[in-house]
Amino acid sequence: MVSKDGMNYAPKGKENKVVEPGEFVVGVTALDHGHINGMTNGLLEAGATIKYVYDPDAEKLKAYQEQFPDIPAAESLEQILEDPEVQLVAAAAVPNLRSALGNRVMRAGKDYFTDKTGFTTLEQLEETKKVVKETGRKYWVYFSERLHVEGAVLAGQMIEEGKIGRVIQVTGFGPHRLDKEKRPEWFFKKEQYGGILADIGSHQIEQFLHFTGNTDAKVLHSKVGNYSNPDTPELEDYGDATLVGDNGASFIFKVDWFTPDGLGIWGDGRTFITGTEGTIEIRKYINVATDTSGDHVFLVTKDGEEHHQVTGQVGFPFFGEMILDIINGTEKAMTQAHIFKAQELCLLAQEQAMNITE
């Protein structure tokens, strides 16, 4: 069963090493979000060598090294940035600090891999675009709800194979368990976490662009609210938005912090994809009241119905593709334009959102 704790959700997949030991070297820092563990798993499974980890908080460092005891601690962030062997720095800083850290990493001559959301303001995004241009490095974002879910990987492959024709509509649901007492202080401060659509909404918009093949889209409508947490008034516990892509495909998504305690995991994430010749449903983490496993993909075409449960079968190709892109100067895993567009649209949705509970 997947952990009930979404903040420390860290999938493990089958090894698919694309490099030999020492061929691709990584430094890890900024352990503020538990997603750094999933990022680390993906990198190690793809063959990366994580040379060391640094965080000024001894407790965070200890918790990380309990998970990854073979990764030694660096003495400082500067040690990582000044090491010519390090090609990539992976980090999960407080959200509003992620872009500044990334700019520093790229100016040190290394690619940067950050937890989502990579930005909390459009101004940060524009500044990082300039740094990418001036340095020639890449700003990678860990959109785990597609990249680290085998059911989502399979759905993408089915779409690429033309199994459902042209995708014309996507509907996404991204509920999460709040676990309020476990959350750090920054989680409840909007300036620091960026708002619900900028944060967990970024997963949803990235998937829409990927599954529909869009390079741009418009935010038609968005709204946010705080329905149930008056003691933390800056927390948005609900958000939704509607977008339309340049190719005419439409998108509706909802994100919230209302997963009931009785659910066996931290959130019943689902994606529904309608094509001109079929449909796909992804039940990412659980098949409620039926099967505690995730990675369920339901495909319907003119030939009939199919149900695939693919945990441990598809793998997570993104990490190896990212490593090879960095080594070879290619863009097969994910283009920089795609990353920046996904981030721009979630920030615009956040900026334009109507607050429906004020």
N, C-alpha and C positions, 0 to 999 in steps of 0.2 A: 504493500500500500504506500502511496505517496504521502509524504509528511503533511500533517495538518498545518505546519508552520510555513507560510508562503514566503516570508522574508528570507528564510534559509533554504529555500527550494534549490537543490543542486543535483540535477540529473547526472546519472552516470550511463555511458553508452559503451558499445564495443570499441576496442582499439582499432584505429585506422591510421597508422603512423605514415606520414608523408615525408618525414625527414629522419635522419639518423641522430643519435644522441650528440648534443653539442652543435648541431648544424643550424638550429634556430633557437636563439637565447631570449628569454623573457625576464623582465623584472616586474614584481607585483607591489602595489602600494595602495594606500587609501582604503582601508578595510571597513568602511562605514556601513556598507550594506552587505548582507549575506549572499547576494548574487555573485560576489567575488569567488565563492566556492564553486558555483556552477561554471563560471568562466574558466577557472583553474582546471576543473575536470576536463572540459572540452579541449583545452590547450594540451594538457598532458596526454590525453588519448590520441591526439593527432601527432604526437612525437616531440612537442616543444620541450626544451630544457629550461626549467624555471630556476634561474641562478640564485636569486634571493628575493626576500620580501621585506618591506619596511612599512611600519606605522608607528607614529609617536606614542600611541596608546598601547601600553604593555599588555593590557587585558585582551584587546582585539588581536594583537600579535600572537599571544598565547593560544587563543581559540583557533586561529588560523593554522598554527603549527601543530595543534592537536589533530587537525584534519589532514595536514600535509607535513608529517614530521621530517621528511627528507629535504625540505626547503629551508635553508638557513636564513637568518635575519641579516639584513644589511645594517650598517651603522647609521646611515642617513639616506634621504632621498637623493642627495647629490651623488652618493656613491653609485646609485643606479643610473642616474642621468649621465654621469661622466664615464661610465664603463663602455668602451667601444664595442664590446661583444654583444651588448644588449640591443636587439632589433625592435622590440615591442615592449611597451609598458602597459600592463593591465591594471585597472583601478575601478573602485566603486565608492567614490567620494560622496559627501553630501551633495545632492543634485545641483545646487546653485554654484558649487565650487568645481564641478567637473570640467567645464570648458576652459577655465583658467589653468587648471592642471594640465589639460590636454595641450594647450598652447605652449606651455613650458616644455612639455615632453617633446613636441614636434620641433621646437626651436633647438632642442638638444640633439636633433637628428634621428629621432626614433618615431615609429608609428605609435598610435595611442588607441587603446581598446577600453572603452568605458561602459559601465552599466547604463541602461536607459534610465531616465531620459538624459541625453547628452547635454541638454540646454534647458534653462528655465526662462530665458527671455530671447526675443528676436535680436536684440543688440549683441548678446553673446554669440549667437549663430553667425551674425555678420562678421564679427571680429575673428572667429575661428575660420571662416571661409578665407579671409585674408591671410591668415597664418598658413593654412594649407597651400595656398597659392605661392606664398613666398618661400616655403620650406620644401615643397614637393613631397611632404609626408602625408599620411592618411589618418583620418579621424574615424575610427570604427566604433559602432554602437552595438551593444549586446541586446538585440530584440529577441529575448529568449522565448516568447510565446510562439514564435515561428521557428527560430533557429534551433531551439533545444526541446522540441516536441516532435517525436517521430511521426505521429499522425499528421502533423502539419507539413512535414517534409514530404511524406507520401502524397498528400493532397496536391502539393505543388508539382510533383512529378506527374501525377495524373493529368493535371491541367496542361503541362508542357507536352504531354503525349496526345493531347486533343481529345481526351475521353469524354469531355462534356461540352465540346465545341468552344465557342467564344464566351468568356465569362461576362455576364451582364449585370450581376448584382451580388453583393456580399453583405451578410449580416453577422456582426460579431458581438459576443457577450463575454465580458471580462470581469466577473465578480471575484472579489477577494475577501478573505477573513480579516477583520480589523486587528484582532489580538492587541487591543489598545494598551494593555499594561506592559507589553513587551516592546513597544515601539520607542525609539529614541526621541528626544525632545524636538529635533529638527523636523520630524515627520508631521508635526502639527502646525508648523509655521510656513505659511504660503510662500513667503519670499525664498525659503530654503528648498521646499519640495516642488514648487512651481505650479501647483494646482492639479486636480485629478486628470484633466484631459492632456496636459503636458506630460504628466508622469505615466500612469498606466495606460492612458489613451494612446501613447506613442506606439505601443505594441500593435494596437488595432489598426492604426492608419498605415503603418509599415506593411502589414499583411495585405491590406486592401490594394496598395500600389503593386505589391509583388504578384498577387493572385490575378489581378486584372491587366497587368502589363502597362499600367499608366506611369508616365513620367511627371504628370502634374494633375492637379485636381483643385476644385473650389470647395470651400466650406460654406454650405448653404445655411446651416443653422446649428447652434450648439447651446447647451444649457448645463448648469451645475447647481448643486445645492448642498445644504447641510441639514438633513432631516432629523438626525437622531443624536447629535453630539454637541449640544449647546455649551458644554464645559470646555470644548476646544473649537471656538468659533471660526478659526482660520482653516480648519479641516473641511474639505469638500468630500462628503461621503457618497455622492452620486454625481454622475455626469453622462451626457449622451451627445451625439452629433450626427449630422447627415452631410455627406459629401457626394460630389459627382466628378468623375474623372474626365479628362480630355477626350477619351474615346467613348464617352457616354455611359460607361458602367457606373452604377450607383452604389452607395455604401451607407449603412445605418449601423451604429454601434452604441453599446451601453457598457459603462464600467461603474462599479460600486464597491463599497466596503460592508456589504450586508450578508455575507455567507453565514448561514446558521451554524451553530456549534455542532449540530447533529450530522452534518455532512462529513464524510470520512477523509476529506482533503481540504485544502485551503481555498478552493474555488472551482466551480463547475464551468470552466472555460469551454466555450463552443463557438464554432464558426460554420455558417451556412453559405454555400456557394452555388449560385444558379448560373448555368450555362445554357446556350442555345440548344444543346443536345443532351443535357443531363444535369444532375445535381450531386453535390458532395456535402456531407455533414461531418465535421470533426468534433468528436467528444474527447477533449484533450487529456483530461486528468482522471476521469471516472465515468462509468456508465451507471447513473444513479439507481440505487436499489436493485441493481442487476449484476454488476461486475465491478470490483474495486480497482481493477486495472484501468489505465488510461490508453491513449493512442488508438481509439476506435475511429475508423473511417467508414462511412456509409456512402456507397456509390450507387446511383440509379441512372441507367441509360436505356436506350431502346432494347437492349439485349437482356435487361432484367435488373435484379438487385444484388448488391455485393456488400458483405460486411467484413472488414479487415481489422484485426487487432494486431498491431505491429511492434509492440515493445520489444526491443532487442534485435529487430530484423532490418530496420532501415538505416539506423545510425544517424550521426549528426555531421554531415559533410562540410558544413560551413567552416569549422575550425581548421581543417586541413586545407580547404580552399583559400582561406584567409592567409594562412602561413605561406602557401605557394604564391599568392598574389604579392605578398610583401617581398619575397625572395626574387620573383620574376618581373615585378613591375606591371602585373596584369590586373584585371578587374573582373574576375570570374565569380568570386564569392558574393560580391555586392559592390555596386559602384558608389563612388563618393557622392555623385549627384542624387542617387536614390536615398542615401542616408540623410543628406541635407534636406531633401524635399519632404521626406517623412517627418523630420523634425520641424521644419517650417510649418507644415500643415497642422501638426498637433499644437504648436504654439499659437497659430492663428485661431484655431478652434477655442483654445483657452482664453485668448485675448478678447474674442468676440462673444463669449458665452454669456447668456442671460442667467442671472442668479434667481432661481425659481422659489427659493425659500426665504428670501429677505422680505 
